[in-house]
Structure formats: structure tokens, C-alpha cells
Amino acid sequence: MIQYRNSWEVALLQRSTERLDIDLLVLPDTNLILIASVIEPLRGANRISGSELYRWRLLTPDGAPVPTTSHIAIPAEGPFRATTEDRPLFVLASYNWRRSATPALKMQLSQAARHRPVIAGIESGTWLLAEASLLDGLPATVHWEDYEDFALAYPEVRAVKDRFVIDGKRLTTSGSLPTVDMMLELIRQRQGYSLALEVSRLFRYEQPSFHADEPLSAASAGLRMHDPRVSQAMRLMEEHIEQPLILARLARRVGVSARHLQDLFQQSIGAPPHVHYLALRLNAARRKVIETTASFADIAAASGFNSASAFARSYRASFSESPSETRRRLRRRITSSAGPT
């Protein structure tokens, strides 16, 4: 279960094509995978979209490179200071967070909260936010191993056993993979389901089957499937991009009613089947727009659209630009990166 409240108050989660700059405060003894769980989905969104939708800046308490649990130091762009900076702030911590919880840092976090629109506690970063009294009266999550200790230490915080929590101006996560989930949700809210789905395909963190007759579907890679019927439906969708299956037929193939399949999708991925199916088709079409010189009419037909105009409308609604604008923009980018010959 995911706690997700008051999202309308969070500018971070409003639909936008503007670049979002984020500050990451990385504390000593943070896992490399935790840092990557924040950065890599954003990098993936930038690469897939062909636009710099996200930019991040790494900060440390003193501005010096910070040691990680892998004994690889992470360089910083500067020290964290309580200024009037209005970027969202993500506080990342894994082990030995108490060493960093100095009165000075807690004061800086408290002061930063006056200006930062959002402050997120990533894994043990939740403890730092609680220490700075930034979670009082709010639900928050931590790593499952720390739940009981956290609940006892901070009775003023409503500790919950969830993967991540979004509540007003505070975000918290319970580990590395839940952080990936939260970053995908951020992308989904800002740029739409299609881009979030395409980014999720970069992260195959579900255990794949080792049986040849049960392949891992690219459609469900990175999405947490709790019901095999949802995975089966996703595979069928992916196999029928050019001639989409109607919901009733898809449900029959899976062995459930259309209404039940809708409920299963909503419970598993938080979106109905038609939204997921349309995202699959649009992503397949977008790859053709970017990687081929095929006409938009041919791309529309290959993606299951009745006409080029219907395709163009859906494409613009999903990606905030037309197929021709995508081609022109990426062509200009390639030309400018090539430079003079």
C-alpha cells in the first residue's frame, strides 16, 4: 500500500514540461544504490524524452566528497546551507545517520523547510526529518527493519508501513526500490503515464522467471505485479499493438470479467487497462518517430490508431508536442551536438 495524500499541494507533482531542479543532500555511509534510485529514473526520463526535464545537484554537510558503504566517495557540488533556495530537497541516508544529526544540521534543515517547497526523507533520511521536527503530525515511512524503533522514538509522527508516503510538502521512502517507485510516480504525475512506463522498463527489479515459457514482459518490467493475470494481460497488450484487443476480449483471454480486470489493474499499478494499453502503443509509436523515417500515417497504423490525426491528438496529449515537433527537436539536437565539420 502507498500513502498518497494532498498531492494537489505539491508543485513537484503537478503536470509540467518545465525543467525541475532538485538538491540531493547525501550523508556519509549512504548506499550507492540509494543514490542511484533517485538519480537514475530522472536520468532515464531525460534520455527517453530527449529533453532535460530534470537536473540534480549533490550536496554534502561540509561540501567534501562523502564516503558511501561501498567505500566509493561521492563528489559534491558544494556544502548544504540553510539559504532561501526554493528547490525541492531530498535527504539521503542509509547507515550511521545519527553521526550526521548534529544540532547544526537539524537547525539547517528546519530553516530550509521555510523556503523549500518539498523536503523528502529517502530511507534513513526520514529519521533526519523527524529529528528536525519536520514530520510532526504527518504520516511517514522508514525501512521495515527500523519501523518499531522509529515509531517509539517519534510518537508525534504517524509511522506507517508503506513503500513511500507523499503527504503535503513531505515525502518519505522505506528503501531503495520503493524510492524508484516514488521517482516513477513523480515522473508519472509531471510528464504522464507513458513516460513513466517507458522509464520503468529500465529497471527490471522484479524476479524474472527462469522458465522458457514464462518470459518477463517488457511491458511489466519495473512495475510491481501482484497478480499474474495483470502480467498476462500486459503481455497480450504488447503482442497486439497494431490491432489492439478490446477490453472484453482481453479479459476473456485472461479468464476474468472486464470489470474484474479493471479492478485488478487499478490495484496493481494504479491505472486502468486502457491507460496502460494506450501508453504502450504511444511509446511504441514514439520510438518509431525517433528512430525511423516512417510517415506518421504508417506509424499511426502500426500503433493501432484509426488515423494519423487521432494518433497526433493522443501523441500531443501524452508528450506535450506533436510527432513532427519531436522529430524536429531531436534533429536540431543531433545537428548542434555534431558541431561544425
RASULCOR-V403561 format. One record per residue. N is the residue number from 1. PHI is phi in whole degrees, -180 to 180 (none if undefined). PSI is psi in whole degrees, -180 to 180 (999 if undefined). OMEGA is omega in radians with two decimals (NA if undefined). Layout:
n=N phi=PHI psi=PSI omega=OMEGA
n=N phi=PHI psi=PSI omega=OMEGA
//
This chain:
n=1 phi=none psi=146 omega=-3.14
n=2 phi=-121 psi=128 omega=3.03
n=3 phi=-81 psi=128 omega=-3.04
n=4 phi=-150 psi=94 omega=-3.04
n=5 phi=-126 psi=156 omega=2.98
n=6 phi=53 psi=36 omega=-3.09
n=7 phi=-64 psi=-25 omega=-3.11
n=8 phi=-67 psi=-17 omega=3.13
n=9 phi=-84 psi=-12 omega=-3.00
n=10 phi=-102 psi=106 omega=3.13
n=11 phi=-60 psi=-28 omega=3.12
n=12 phi=-57 psi=-29 omega=-3.04
n=13 phi=-110 psi=24 omega=3.08
n=14 phi=-98 psi=145 omega=-3.13
n=15 phi=-58 psi=129 omega=-3.07
n=16 phi=-162 psi=149 omega=3.00
n=17 phi=-108 psi=2 omega=3.12
n=18 phi=-76 psi=150 omega=3.10
n=19 phi=-68 psi=140 omega=3.09
n=20 phi=-111 psi=123 omega=3.07
n=21 phi=-97 psi=133 omega=-3.09
n=22 phi=-129 psi=138 omega=3.02
n=23 phi=-98 psi=133 omega=3.08
n=24 phi=-113 psi=115 omega=3.04
n=25 phi=-93 psi=108 omega=-3.07
n=26 phi=-102 psi=123 omega=-3.12
n=27 phi=-96 psi=157 omega=-3.14
n=28 phi=-56 psi=148 omega=3.11
n=29 phi=67 psi=29 omega=2.99
n=30 phi=-84 psi=144 omega=3.10
n=31 phi=-71 psi=143 omega=3.05
n=32 phi=-60 psi=-38 omega=-3.10
n=33 phi=-66 psi=-29 omega=3.12
n=34 phi=-70 psi=-41 omega=3.09
n=35 phi=-63 psi=-45 omega=3.14
n=36 phi=-64 psi=-32 omega=-3.10
n=37 phi=-66 psi=-23 omega=3.05
n=38 phi=-87 psi=-47 omega=-2.99
n=39 phi=-77 psi=-43 omega=-2.98
n=40 phi=-63 psi=-41 omega=3.05
n=41 phi=-61 psi=-37 omega=3.11
n=42 phi=-68 psi=-43 omega=3.09
n=43 phi=-61 psi=-42 omega=3.12
n=44 phi=-63 psi=-40 omega=3.12
n=45 phi=-64 psi=-40 omega=3.10
n=46 phi=-63 psi=-46 omega=-3.08
n=47 phi=-67 psi=-46 omega=-3.09
n=48 phi=-67 psi=-40 omega=-3.11
n=49 phi=-77 psi=-20 omega=-3.07
n=50 phi=73 psi=16 omega=-3.14
n=51 phi=-135 psi=154 omega=3.06
n=52 phi=-85 psi=82 omega=3.13
n=53 phi=-76 psi=-28 omega=-3.07
n=54 phi=-134 psi=143 omega=3.00
n=55 phi=-136 psi=141 omega=-3.08
n=56 phi=-130 psi=155 omega=3.13
n=57 phi=-132 psi=128 omega=-3.12
n=58 phi=-94 psi=126 omega=3.11
n=59 phi=-121 psi=154 omega=3.04
n=60 phi=-131 psi=165 omega=-3.09
n=61 phi=-56 psi=-38 omega=-3.10
n=62 phi=-116 psi=3 omega=-3.14
n=63 phi=87 psi=-7 omega=3.13
n=64 phi=-86 psi=158 omega=3.05
n=65 phi=-54 psi=139 omega=-3.06
n=66 phi=-104 psi=132 omega=3.11
n=67 phi=-73 psi=142 omega=3.08
n=68 phi=-108 psi=174 omega=3.13
n=69 phi=-67 psi=-17 omega=3.11
n=70 phi=-92 psi=7 omega=-3.12
n=71 phi=63 psi=29 omega=3.04
n=72 phi=-113 psi=119 omega=-3.10
n=73 phi=-78 psi=135 omega=3.10
n=74 phi=-98 psi=119 omega=3.14
n=75 phi=-70 psi=151 omega=-3.13
n=76 phi=-116 psi=152 omega=3.06
n=77 phi=-87 psi=-8 omega=3.11
n=78 phi=164 psi=176 omega=3.11
n=79 phi=-83 psi=153 omega=3.05
n=80 phi=-79 psi=129 omega=3.11
n=81 phi=-135 psi=149 omega=3.10
n=82 phi=-82 psi=91 omega=3.13
n=83 phi=-114 psi=-168 omega=3.09
n=84 phi=-91 psi=20 omega=3.11
n=85 phi=-55 psi=135 omega=-3.09
n=86 phi=-111 psi=19 omega=3.05
n=87 phi=-79 psi=150 omega=2.97
n=88 phi=-58 psi=145 omega=-3.14
n=89 phi=-119 psi=126 omega=3.07
n=90 phi=-110 psi=124 omega=3.14
n=91 phi=-102 psi=115 omega=-3.05
n=92 phi=-108 psi=127 omega=3.10
n=93 phi=-153 psi=148 omega=3.08
n=94 phi=-122 psi=-78 omega=-3.09
n=95 phi=-107 psi=159 omega=3.02
n=96 phi=53 psi=36 omega=-3.11
n=97 phi=-63 psi=-27 omega=-3.09
n=98 phi=-62 psi=-29 omega=3.12
n=99 phi=-63 psi=-29 omega=-3.12
n=100 phi=-90 psi=-13 omega=-3.04
n=101 phi=-81 psi=59 omega=3.13
n=102 phi=-77 psi=157 omega=3.07
n=103 phi=-55 psi=-37 omega=-3.13
n=104 phi=-65 psi=-45 omega=-3.12
n=105 phi=-67 psi=-41 omega=3.13
n=106 phi=-64 psi=-37 omega=3.10
n=107 phi=-67 psi=-41 omega=3.11
n=108 phi=-63 psi=-41 omega=3.12
n=109 phi=-65 psi=-42 omega=3.14
n=110 phi=-63 psi=-42 omega=3.13
n=111 phi=-70 psi=-38 omega=3.14
n=112 phi=-63 psi=-32 omega=-3.11
n=113 phi=-64 psi=-18 omega=3.12
n=114 phi=-73 psi=-23 omega=-3.05
n=115 phi=-118 psi=-32 omega=-3.08
n=116 phi=-73 psi=130 omega=-3.13
n=117 phi=-68 psi=-29 omega=-3.13
n=118 phi=-144 psi=138 omega=2.97
n=119 phi=-128 psi=129 omega=-3.10
n=120 phi=-116 psi=137 omega=3.01
n=121 phi=-101 psi=112 omega=-3.09
n=122 phi=-98 psi=114 omega=-3.03
n=123 phi=55 psi=-114 omega=-3.10
n=124 phi=-72 psi=-7 omega=3.00
n=125 phi=-60 psi=-24 omega=3.07
n=126 phi=-58 psi=-40 omega=3.13
n=127 phi=-61 psi=-41 omega=-3.13
n=128 phi=-64 psi=-41 omega=3.12
n=129 phi=-65 psi=-39 omega=3.11
n=130 phi=-66 psi=-40 omega=3.11
n=131 phi=-61 psi=-34 omega=-3.14
n=132 phi=-88 psi=9 omega=3.12
n=133 phi=61 psi=33 omega=-3.13
n=134 phi=-95 psi=-2 omega=-3.13
n=135 phi=-119 psi=9 omega=-3.09
n=136 phi=-59 psi=128 omega=3.11
n=137 phi=79 psi=3 omega=-3.09
n=138 phi=-114 psi=154 omega=3.00
n=139 phi=-75 psi=145 omega=3.13
n=140 phi=-153 psi=153 omega=3.14
n=141 phi=-123 psi=155 omega=3.08
n=142 phi=-138 psi=175 omega=3.08
n=143 phi=-56 psi=141 omega=-3.03
n=144 phi=-58 psi=-31 omega=-3.14
n=145 phi=-67 psi=-24 omega=-3.06
n=146 phi=-101 psi=0 omega=-2.97
n=147 phi=-57 psi=-52 omega=-3.07
n=148 phi=-62 psi=-45 omega=-3.14
n=149 phi=-64 psi=-40 omega=-3.13
n=150 phi=-65 psi=-45 omega=-3.12
n=151 phi=-61 psi=-38 omega=3.12
n=152 phi=-73 psi=-37 omega=-3.08
n=153 phi=-72 psi=-30 omega=-3.05
n=154 phi=-131 psi=74 omega=-3.13
n=155 phi=-64 psi=-19 omega=3.13
n=156 phi=-77 psi=-11 omega=3.08
n=157 phi=-101 psi=139 omega=3.13
n=158 phi=-87 psi=88 omega=-3.12
n=159 phi=-67 psi=133 omega=-3.14
n=160 phi=-131 psi=151 omega=3.13
n=161 phi=-96 psi=78 omega=-3.12
n=162 phi=-131 psi=163 omega=-3.13
n=163 phi=-68 psi=-48 omega=3.02
n=164 phi=-150 psi=160 omega=-3.13
n=165 phi=-130 psi=131 omega=3.01
n=166 phi=-120 psi=114 omega=-3.11
n=167 phi=-143 psi=109 omega=-3.13
n=168 phi=60 psi=-125 omega=-3.10
n=169 phi=-96 psi=12 omega=-3.12
n=170 phi=-122 psi=133 omega=3.09
n=171 phi=-125 psi=140 omega=3.06
n=172 phi=-140 psi=150 omega=3.11
n=173 phi=-131 psi=159 omega=-3.05
n=174 phi=-105 psi=8 omega=3.13
n=175 phi=164 psi=-174 omega=-3.05
n=176 phi=-68 psi=-53 omega=-3.12
n=177 phi=-68 psi=-39 omega=3.00
n=178 phi=-60 psi=-29 omega=3.08
n=179 phi=-67 psi=-40 omega=3.04
n=180 phi=-58 psi=-44 omega=3.11
n=181 phi=-57 psi=-44 omega=-3.11
n=182 phi=-67 psi=-39 omega=3.12
n=183 phi=-67 psi=-37 omega=3.06
n=184 phi=-64 psi=-38 omega=3.10
n=185 phi=-66 psi=-39 omega=3.09
n=186 phi=-60 psi=-48 omega=3.13
n=187 phi=-63 psi=-41 omega=3.14
n=188 phi=-61 psi=-44 omega=-3.12
n=189 phi=-71 psi=-36 omega=-3.07
n=190 phi=-83 psi=-42 omega=-3.05
n=191 phi=-116 psi=-5 omega=3.07
n=192 phi=105 psi=165 omega=-3.05
n=193 phi=-65 psi=-37 omega=-3.07
n=194 phi=-60 psi=-48 omega=-3.14
n=195 phi=-68 psi=-40 omega=3.12
n=196 phi=-61 psi=-40 omega=3.12
n=197 phi=-64 psi=-44 omega=-3.13
n=198 phi=-65 psi=-39 omega=3.09
n=199 phi=-66 psi=-38 omega=-3.11
n=200 phi=-62 psi=-27 omega=3.14
n=201 phi=-67 psi=-16 omega=3.10
n=202 phi=-76 psi=-16 omega=-3.00
n=203 phi=-120 psi=91 omega=3.14
n=204 phi=-90 psi=68 omega=-3.09
n=205 phi=-96 psi=6 omega=2.94
n=206 phi=-84 psi=147 omega=3.12
n=207 phi=-69 psi=115 omega=3.13
n=208 phi=-74 psi=159 omega=3.07
n=209 phi=-76 psi=148 omega=3.10
n=210 phi=-101 psi=9 omega=3.12
n=211 phi=-98 psi=134 omega=-3.06
n=212 phi=-61 psi=-28 omega=-3.09
n=213 phi=-89 psi=6 omega=3.11
n=214 phi=-131 psi=70 omega=-3.10
n=215 phi=-71 psi=154 omega=3.04
n=216 phi=-79 psi=120 omega=-3.12
n=217 phi=-74 psi=135 omega=3.06
n=218 phi=-63 psi=-26 omega=-3.13
n=219 phi=-66 psi=-33 omega=-3.07
n=220 phi=-104 psi=0 omega=3.12
n=221 phi=-62 psi=129 omega=3.14
n=222 phi=88 psi=-13 omega=3.06
n=223 phi=-100 psi=141 omega=-3.06
n=224 phi=-88 psi=105 omega=-3.10
n=225 phi=-92 psi=122 omega=3.11
n=226 phi=-105 psi=-2 omega=-3.13
n=227 phi=-140 psi=123 omega=-3.10
n=228 phi=-62 psi=-24 omega=3.13
n=229 phi=-69 psi=-31 omega=3.07
n=230 phi=-69 psi=-44 omega=3.10
n=231 phi=-61 psi=-42 omega=3.13
n=232 phi=-64 psi=-42 omega=3.13
n=233 phi=-63 psi=-39 omega=3.12
n=234 phi=-65 psi=-39 omega=3.11
n=235 phi=-65 psi=-41 omega=3.10
n=236 phi=-64 psi=-40 omega=3.10
n=237 phi=-61 psi=-45 omega=-3.10
n=238 phi=-66 psi=-30 omega=3.14
n=239 phi=-80 psi=-13 omega=-3.10
n=240 phi=-128 psi=62 omega=3.11
n=241 phi=-80 psi=-46 omega=-3.05
n=242 phi=-70 psi=-36 omega=3.10
n=243 phi=-126 psi=84 omega=-3.04
n=244 phi=-59 psi=143 omega=3.07
n=245 phi=-82 psi=139 omega=3.03
n=246 phi=-71 psi=158 omega=-3.03
n=247 phi=-57 psi=-43 omega=-3.10
n=248 phi=-61 psi=-42 omega=3.14
n=249 phi=-69 psi=-40 omega=3.10
n=250 phi=-61 psi=-44 omega=-3.13
n=251 phi=-64 psi=-41 omega=3.11
n=252 phi=-62 psi=-41 omega=-3.14
n=253 phi=-63 psi=-31 omega=-3.13
n=254 phi=-86 psi=-22 omega=3.11
n=255 phi=95 psi=25 omega=3.11
n=256 phi=-136 psi=173 omega=3.06
n=257 phi=-79 psi=161 omega=3.12
n=258 phi=-60 psi=-41 omega=-3.14
n=259 phi=-64 psi=-41 omega=-3.12
n=260 phi=-68 psi=-36 omega=3.12
n=261 phi=-65 psi=-39 omega=3.07
n=262 phi=-60 psi=-43 omega=3.13
n=263 phi=-64 psi=-41 omega=-3.13
n=264 phi=-63 psi=-42 omega=3.11
n=265 phi=-64 psi=-45 omega=-3.12
n=266 phi=-61 psi=-41 omega=-3.13
n=267 phi=-70 psi=-35 omega=-3.04
n=268 phi=-83 psi=-46 omega=-3.03
n=269 phi=-124 psi=0 omega=3.11
n=270 phi=73 psi=21 omega=3.13
n=271 phi=-148 psi=146 omega=3.12
n=272 phi=-74 psi=164 omega=-3.10
n=273 phi=-56 psi=-42 omega=-3.06
n=274 phi=-65 psi=-31 omega=3.11
n=275 phi=-69 psi=-44 omega=3.12
n=276 phi=-65 psi=-42 omega=-3.11
n=277 phi=-64 psi=-44 omega=3.13
n=278 phi=-63 psi=-39 omega=3.12
n=279 phi=-63 psi=-42 omega=3.10
n=280 phi=-59 psi=-46 omega=-3.10
n=281 phi=-67 psi=-41 omega=3.13
n=282 phi=-68 psi=-38 omega=3.11
n=283 phi=-66 psi=-40 omega=3.08
n=284 phi=-63 psi=-41 omega=3.12
n=285 phi=-66 psi=-41 omega=-3.11
n=286 phi=-64 psi=-38 omega=3.10
n=287 phi=-62 psi=-38 omega=3.10
n=288 phi=-69 psi=-38 omega=3.10
n=289 phi=-60 psi=-42 omega=-3.07
n=290 phi=-80 psi=-42 omega=-2.93
n=291 phi=-97 psi=-10 omega=-3.11
n=292 phi=-129 psi=174 omega=3.04
n=293 phi=-109 psi=18 omega=-3.13
n=294 phi=-60 psi=151 omega=3.11
n=295 phi=-69 psi=156 omega=-3.14
n=296 phi=-67 psi=-29 omega=3.08
n=297 phi=-65 psi=-43 omega=3.12
n=298 phi=-68 psi=-39 omega=3.11
n=299 phi=-65 psi=-41 omega=3.12
n=300 phi=-60 psi=-46 omega=-3.13
n=301 phi=-65 psi=-39 omega=-3.12
n=302 phi=-72 psi=-14 omega=-3.13
n=303 phi=-108 psi=9 omega=3.03
n=304 phi=84 psi=19 omega=3.10
n=305 phi=-98 psi=145 omega=-3.10
n=306 phi=-68 psi=-30 omega=-3.06
n=307 phi=-153 psi=164 omega=3.09
n=308 phi=-65 psi=-34 omega=-3.13
n=309 phi=-69 psi=-41 omega=3.09
n=310 phi=-64 psi=-41 omega=3.10
n=311 phi=-62 psi=-47 omega=-3.10
n=312 phi=-62 psi=-40 omega=3.12
n=313 phi=-64 psi=-47 omega=3.14
n=314 phi=-65 psi=-39 omega=-3.14
n=315 phi=-62 psi=-48 omega=-3.13
n=316 phi=-65 psi=-39 omega=3.13
n=317 phi=-63 psi=-33 omega=-3.11
n=318 phi=-86 psi=-42 omega=-3.00
n=319 phi=-110 psi=3 omega=3.08
n=320 phi=62 psi=24 omega=3.03
n=321 phi=-161 psi=160 omega=3.13
n=322 phi=-82 psi=163 omega=3.08
n=323 phi=-57 psi=-40 omega=-3.14
n=324 phi=-67 psi=-35 omega=3.09
n=325 phi=-66 psi=-38 omega=3.08
n=326 phi=-61 psi=-48 omega=-3.14
n=327 phi=-62 psi=-45 omega=-3.13
n=328 phi=-64 psi=-43 omega=-3.10
n=329 phi=-63 psi=-46 omega=-3.11
n=330 phi=-72 psi=-32 omega=3.09
n=331 phi=-66 psi=-42 omega=3.10
n=332 phi=-63 psi=-38 omega=-3.12
n=333 phi=-66 psi=-42 omega=3.13
n=334 phi=-66 psi=-41 omega=-3.13
n=335 phi=-65 psi=-44 omega=-3.12
n=336 phi=-69 psi=-35 omega=-3.14
n=337 phi=-72 psi=-27 omega=3.14
n=338 phi=-71 psi=-35 omega=3.10
n=339 phi=75 psi=-179 omega=-3.13
n=340 phi=-71 psi=148 omega=3.13
n=341 phi=-105 psi=999 omega=NA
//
